[in-house]
Amino acid sequence: MEKLGSIQFVALLILFQVGSYVIFGFASSAKQDAWLVALLSMVSGLFLTLIYYAIYALYPGLNYVEILRRTFGSGLGGLLGACYLIAFTYVAGRVLRDFGELVTTFILPRTPILVVLFCLVFVCYYGLNAGIEVVGRVAEFMLFLFLFFLLTQTIFLTGSGLANFEFLLPIAHDKKAIVQSLIPLGITVPFGETIAFLMFYNQVRRQDMVKFLLMFSVVGAGLVLMSLNLLAVAILGPELYARNIYPMITAVQQVSVADFVESLDALIVIYIGIAAFFKITVFMYSAAVGASSLFRLQEYRTVLIPLSVAVLLLSTFMSKSLPEHVFIGLNWVPWVLWVPLFIILPILVLGIGMFRTRGERGHVEAKNR
Amino acid sequence: MWKRKTARKHQSKQHAELLNTEKLKQQRLTSSLQDNLDSLKDLFGHSPDLITRPFPGGMVLCIKTIVDLKRMEESVLATLQDGLRLDKLAAVELFRVQDQGRAVQELLEGSVLIFQQNAEEAFAIRIGNTEHRAIEEPQTESVIRGPRDGFTESIDVNLALVRRRLKTPSLRVEEFNIGEVSRTKVQLLSIEGITSSKLVNEMRQRLETIRIDGIMESNYIEEFIEDSPFGLFPTIQNTERPDVISAALLEGRVALLVDSTPFALVAPLTFWGALQSSEDYYSHFTVATALRWIRFVFLFIALLFPSIYVAITTYHQEMLPTNLLLSVASAREGSPFPALVEALMMEVTFEALREAGVRLPRPVGQAVSIVGALVIGQAAVEAGIISAPMVIVVSITGIASFTIPRYNFGIAMRLLRFPIILLAGTLGLFGIVIAIMILMIHLSSLRSLGVPYLYPVSPFSWQGLKDAVVRVPHWAKNRRPFLLQSPSPLRVPAGQNPEPPIQTPQSDAKGGTDT
């Protein structure tokens, strides 16, 4: 089995978590308090990630499908595992569609969306065919590039004198909106999704570091999200921020430095492309690894081509238009998929697992006595 | 299907018979002088340069074209005047030959074979002529500051050049004869105690498995021992400079000297190593670092500039500042072709010009490039066939590709430009992003003798960065690259940075005037 280095794992995690945000804004309905939502969601994300790690710590060396089987038995566990695979494939398709819509909206208005989707899926397939270690190394390299992009973007945005931090006041004005955007979307979106990584915690080379790496990446990604939120609201103002589908890009479009650096939106699309690539790749990899252990295959690569085709078809036919796509994403997907699969089921697995191990320990102690 | 298979089998059998020297080795020399000479002459097909000379009590046999005739007359034939007496023979390399295989081998190495009447063995004295080109400045890797000697076609001279730089008994030289017909000498160089034995073993194993008729140049070997034979990027470095080889050995890498070519091989090679020149180490570290950064920037330009131009002028005009956009648009107004076609045409022409310039004799080559670059470029713009910005873009790209120090690495970049231009012309910046992602995945999956190609950036290594992204001073380069797994990783003891003496003469003088 290929092994992931520590930095590679963190880079994948951070790019994965930040990736969601740079496509659509984060918690835009909370308006100027979006950064507060980001902070709260980071805290809840820490708890969720701890739950996932606790599950893994009960069954070290196993992937999530194997854990589910161990917990619920082969039949029910396999069925639940299949649910996760379908969910991962579907979410990969969603992210792909998000990105396709973005590209056709901003930089290639006359290109058929299928071409864009196909190109990106092909890159993901190529990367996964080369192996998760290679993808990890690309992530390692890209993380530096990504941080560099973020830094330049921040400098340009603040340097253009566009940011008005008074937009952030009053703080925590609408508490109901904060709670609404936190539950369920804020809790699940960037951090709950890291349950996909539970499929390959066992491939991290330094097993003793996994917990630290997880916590580090959640805090890192949370802080990046928070500062981006602050910046976007300060530039667009709360109303525009809340109404825009792509607030971050709209913010960057305002940049104009010295009549030379103008309309950076095409550049933004580049780094969103990078983020989307890692997000889709991780979901696809988790689905492939899960499928290969579900069907007891030797190699996850055998399912890659059907999986890529499935993701491509799903992303093409999942919704007819962008508004429909966004509506489903904001209103249905969180309740149907994310809350049960990312929160309820893991807690159940953890509960059963802890009960069992305690029972076993008691059993062993009884025997010893 | 089965027919083809049997045909191949037959072929391989023939191949084995043609090249089998094992059989010769089993034929021992006989006690009859004439028999021995005749069978050897038969083997060589009575070649006119295979000559014999009698001496009292025996016969001398050699190939006159590859032995040093003067030494043969003075030290062999003169002492043989009164019969063979081993203690009188002034020879450095004297061998006993007992079978035909060895006799043939010695003859081809430039030995004189001395046969005696009624003896079942012969003596071989190596007096091959060591004629070689004078040691000259290497043509492909010229430096402003640094040693000016380069390898020649003679492997002995090349080894001597390396030995002169590394005066240590730990320099290990293993010799291989590769090529069933050509029997080309290949020497594997490493330093005991610095080079990881894993690396040496791996290289030895790869060399031993090569089956080929002949080696004409070190690239024959390179293609056999690469990790990824279909990749465009070189994963083994070639060099004409003995100082580069020596420095690589000191880092813990292995080197291969190949006879009859001045190009030696060094492995492993990383992406960043391919962007380094030996002069980086001979100029001040700040300058060297700055030059490296310029190379990184120009690497991007060499790879992407034409495609970015095509993408922006075709799809993303809004990215240009208004004034620039206006001047580009007015320049492009007259040109009949879309930017994509223009770019492809100009790039192909540029590559053709360069190829023509390389192949032609030097003075003519220069004329070609002047005519090509100035006259055609100027005329094409004035005639309104090509737009002026395109000519500028192509020229800058051309210059940028010259800043890459390793020629074969530069070629990879030049070739990759074309598919990226096509992608940029069809999908704009998105196409470029796709191309970069694929390129990154490919680069990340490459390995050179087991070392990841992008090391030390990914996988990340802080120590390794000291000699990849920057070039730290020699006193700060404390460790050998981690992934080479050198048994003695420590290279330069820490804390050697020079400082001015605490009491400078100046402060003394000042103190003196005060009192």
Interface residues (C-beta under 8 A of the other chain):
Chain A: G5 I7 Q8 V103 I107 L108 T111 V115 V116 C119 L120 F122 V123 Y126 G127 A130 G131 V134 V135 R137 V138 E140 F141 M142 F144 D259 F260 E262 S263 L264 A266 V269 I270 G273 I274 F277
Chain B: Y315 H316 E318 M319 L320 P321 T322 N323 L427 G428 L429 F430 G431 V433 I434 M437 I438 M440 I441 H442 S444 S445 P452 L454 V457 S458 P459 F460
